[in-house]
Amino acid sequence: MTYSCHLDFDSYFKLCAHRRQAEAVRAEADAKRAEADRRAALLKSLPREPPASSIPEEAVSVALRLPGGQRQERRFRLLDSMQTLFQWAEGVGVDVQKYELSSASPPLRTFR
């Protein structure tokens, strides 16, 4: 009789561990979904991108090389703020708190 109770006790702890693991997986999936929704909202809130045919003196193209090696590119109006650029960078997956943006052409400028 003691032996069967021991199996029930082990089964109970295995079930609890399985439930905790399932809850952790579900919480991680929810967090990823929330982050994707936040990024999508950031990108949606950006001003419209000027067309490629716009006058060069009114727009600028910006390219980011992401940590994974991907490249993201977008055009901005010259009147757009740096906050708009950072918002776009965060929307495409850059943790703007960890990285800094800098110009590639002289004079080298860093923006935080």
C-alpha positions as CSV (number, residue, x, y, z in Angstrom):
1,M,0.0,0.0,0.0
2,T,2.8,2.4,0.8
3,Y,4.4,1.8,-2.6
4,S,1.2,2.8,-4.6
5,C,1.0,6.0,-2.5
6,H,4.6,6.8,-3.4
7,L,3.8,6.4,-7.1
8,D,0.8,8.8,-6.7
9,F,3.0,11.3,-4.9
10,D,5.7,11.1,-7.7
11,S,3.0,11.4,-10.4
12,Y,1.6,14.4,-8.6
13,F,5.0,16.2,-8.6
14,K,5.6,15.2,-12.2
15,L,2.2,16.7,-13.2
16,C,3.0,19.9,-11.2
17,A,6.3,20.2,-13.0
18,H,4.7,19.7,-16.3
19,R,2.1,22.3,-15.6
20,R,4.8,24.8,-14.5
21,Q,6.7,24.2,-17.7
22,A,3.6,24.6,-19.8
23,E,2.8,27.9,-18.0
24,A,6.3,29.2,-18.6
25,V,6.2,28.3,-22.3
26,R,2.8,30.1,-22.5
27,A,4.1,33.1,-20.7
28,E,7.1,33.4,-23.0
29,A,4.9,33.1,-26.1
30,D,2.6,35.8,-24.7
31,A,5.6,38.1,-24.0
32,K,6.9,37.6,-27.6
33,R,3.5,38.3,-29.0
34,A,3.2,41.5,-26.9
35,E,6.6,42.6,-28.1
36,A,5.7,42.0,-31.7
37,D,2.5,43.9,-31.3
38,R,4.4,46.8,-29.7
39,R,6.8,46.9,-32.6
40,A,4.0,46.8,-35.1
41,A,2.3,49.7,-33.3
42,L,5.6,51.7,-33.4
43,L,6.0,51.2,-37.2
44,K,2.3,52.0,-37.8
45,S,2.6,55.3,-36.0
46,L,5.5,56.5,-38.1
47,P,4.8,59.3,-40.6
48,R,4.5,58.2,-44.2
49,E,7.7,57.4,-46.0
50,P,8.5,59.9,-48.8
51,P,8.5,58.3,-52.3
52,A,11.8,57.4,-53.9
53,S,11.0,60.0,-56.6
54,S,11.0,62.9,-54.1
55,I,13.4,65.7,-54.4
56,P,16.8,64.6,-52.9
57,E,17.0,67.9,-50.8
58,E,13.7,66.9,-49.1
59,A,14.4,63.3,-48.1
60,V,17.2,61.0,-46.9
61,S,17.6,57.3,-47.0
62,V,18.7,55.5,-43.8
63,A,19.9,51.9,-43.6
64,L,20.5,49.9,-40.5
65,R,22.5,46.7,-40.2
66,L,20.9,44.7,-37.5
67,P,22.9,42.5,-35.0
68,G,21.8,39.4,-36.9
69,G,23.3,40.8,-40.2
70,Q,20.0,41.8,-41.8
71,R,19.7,45.2,-43.4
72,Q,16.7,47.5,-43.0
73,E,16.3,50.6,-45.1
74,R,13.8,53.5,-45.0
75,R,13.4,57.0,-46.3
76,F,12.7,60.0,-44.0
77,R,11.8,63.6,-44.7
78,L,14.6,65.9,-43.6
79,L,12.1,67.5,-41.2
80,D,11.5,64.2,-39.4
81,S,12.9,64.2,-35.9
82,M,15.6,61.9,-34.6
83,Q,12.9,60.5,-32.3
84,T,11.1,59.3,-35.5
85,L,14.3,57.5,-36.6
86,F,14.8,55.9,-33.2
87,Q,11.1,54.8,-33.3
88,W,11.6,53.1,-36.6
89,A,14.8,51.5,-35.4
90,E,13.0,50.1,-32.4
91,G,10.1,49.0,-34.6
92,V,12.4,46.9,-36.8
93,G,14.0,45.2,-33.8
94,V,16.9,47.3,-32.5
95,D,17.1,47.7,-28.8
96,V,17.9,51.4,-28.9
97,Q,19.1,51.3,-25.2
98,K,21.9,48.9,-26.1
99,Y,23.1,50.4,-29.4
100,E,23.9,53.8,-30.7
101,L,23.3,55.1,-34.2
102,S,26.2,56.8,-36.0
103,S,26.8,58.2,-39.4
104,A,29.0,56.2,-41.8
105,S,30.5,59.2,-43.6
106,P,32.8,61.8,-42.2
107,P,32.5,63.6,-39.9
108,L,31.5,60.6,-37.8
109,R,28.5,61.5,-35.6
110,T,26.9,59.5,-32.9
111,F,23.3,59.8,-31.8
112,R,21.7,58.6,-28.6
